[in-house]
Structure formats: structure tokens, C-alpha cells
Amino acid sequence: MELITTVSNSPDIQVAVRTLTVGGFILENANRFPSYALIYMHRYDEFGGRQQYCFALFESKPVSEQIQAAEIAAHHNKAELVVISPAIVNNTPNIEWNHFLNLFGGPIYSYSPLEPEFGDHLKQLSINKLPAGVVGKPDDLFELYIHRALEFIFGCKVNRYGQERRFEARPDGVILQDRMFSALYDTKAYSNGYDVSLDSIRQFSSYVTEFKNRYSQYFELHSFIVISGYFAHTKEILESKSRQLLAEVNVPLVFLTAESVVQIIALLSDFPSARRSINWRKIFVNPVFTSNLVEAELGVIDKDKIIVKNKS
């Protein structure tokens, strides 16, 4: 099952930005010209180093003068130039449009967290309801939507275990934001709200133990996040459930609703460059998550004026 819309071989700036953003790149600026655009983005490598890129997106096969202009702009901004065009250009390092998209598993086109219908679809799927015009099983689709949402929120690659690991001691996925934040997560699409039972705690505990046994020398696990439409418990009971997991495996259980996921996406879409400056460890120790926690962090970052917020 795929959440990707097929597109033509003609490069599209909106599709490119969405694809790169969900792939972990952070947009800084974009300049449009008569037949091409320059997109300035950066991302962090596995060692925490900042890598600067200038993506030159051409609507048609570029001529040498256009490529030279792109090279000058990239050099001026101390960025690595990546030329993207509908067809291969001889004697110039470049990448063909469809190949570029395939590097990220296909274009993030109509089911990206940045699309207006994404939030409504996510909330319906979280209560095991299939949105109109969408085909598939709601619980499987909810897992896929959450995967896309988490990659956008944390600005990093999120490892999803997938259907082939369903019968092993694995959650739905793991968030590995370099050395800054690591968390396991599990999605629960229930029409009447997810009931966190004693068996649930035991299952989550086994997931954490398995992960720590294999990867504790590489990653410190900070949280276990459960995501659902809503939870069939009071705040006090959820806090008690979180303490149970913390007592067993020294990792807090955090409850995140689909509504909160949508709110976080809305906050970060106006300030995507702040994603890696947010103290996610501080936020995801709170058993009952609210988007106000992210809003407060963004307020501090905005006041510091070190990272520039997107202009409306």
C-alpha cells in the first residue's frame, strides 16, 4: 500500500520542497527565475554536522549559462550545488527528476503533512475510520500517516519496522534524532479510545528491553510514545501508567493524541528551522502530551532570534 501520488517527469518546486522537508532537510530560502528555481536547504549528518545545499530545479534541460549562474549562487552561499532536471545533462554533475524522487522513496505529493487534508485524514484514521476517497485499512494507514508526521516533526529519518516485523517484539517504529532525542513509538487506532491495560505495559516493556539489549551502546532511549485518537482513561490514570513503565524499564510512557500531532505540525510549518533546537527530551517526559509544550519551546527560540522564523 502506498501513500504516494504519481507525478510526471517535469520537476515541481512544491513537490521538491515537500519531499526534501519530510526527508529531513530544512528550508532556508528559495529564489525563482524564468525557467528554474534555486532552493536553499540544510540538514544534519549522522555526526551532527550541518550540511548546506543549493538545489537548482530546472523545468527543462538547462543550458550552460543557467548552470553557471546556479554555480555562482551556490558558491556565494557556501552550499553544495545539486542540479535537478527532466533529463541528464552532459558534462555537469546532475540528477534526473524521477531519480531524485526515488532517493526519498517517491514524491511527497498529496499525502504529505504539509497538505491541507492530511490532518483531517489523520484524525479520522486514529479512530479507525476510513476518510472518503482513501483506500486501505484504517489502522495500517494510521501507522503510515504517523510515520510521515513524525519525520516532519523531528526533521529526521524515522525507522518504521513495518508489516514484516509485526509478529516480533517490535513497536511500530523508532525516532533517532542523532544524539539529541531517541524514542520508540506505537500507534493505536481505536474507535472507542485506546485502553492501556497491564498487558499493554508488559508489551511496551518488552519492546524497550529488546531495543536496549541491542542498541544501548549507540543510543540512549528517552521515551516510549503511544499515539491514538484518544485514550480511555483520565489524566491521573495515564500518569500512573507512565510511572509503571518508568519503574520497569526506566523509560517514561508518553500519551500523544492525533489532534496534538496535527497541532504540532501546524506550529512547525511556520517555524520548521526550529525543529532541531527544540528540547524534545524535556517535552517527552510529560505523560500526557499537549501542543502547548511545543508552543512554549518555539516561543523561547523565537525570542532568542538566532533562528529566523518563516515569513507569513
SULJOCOR-V258283 format. One record per run of one state. SS is the DSSP state (h for helix, s for strand, l for the rest). FROM is the first residue (numbers start at 1). LEN is the number of residues. Records with the same first field share a line. If there is no record, write none. Layout:
SS: FROM-LEN  FROM-LEN
This chain:
l: 1-12  23-3  34-2  45-5  59-5  77-3  86-8  103-15  127-11  155-3  161-2  166-7  178-3  189-5  195-3  216-7  229-2  232-3  250-2  270-2  278-2  284-4  289-3  305-8
h: 13-10  64-13  97-6  118-9  138-17  163-3  198-18  235-15  258-12  272-6  280-4  292-13
s: 26-8  36-9  50-9  80-6  94-3  158-3  173-5  181-8  194-1  223-6  231-1  252-6  288-1
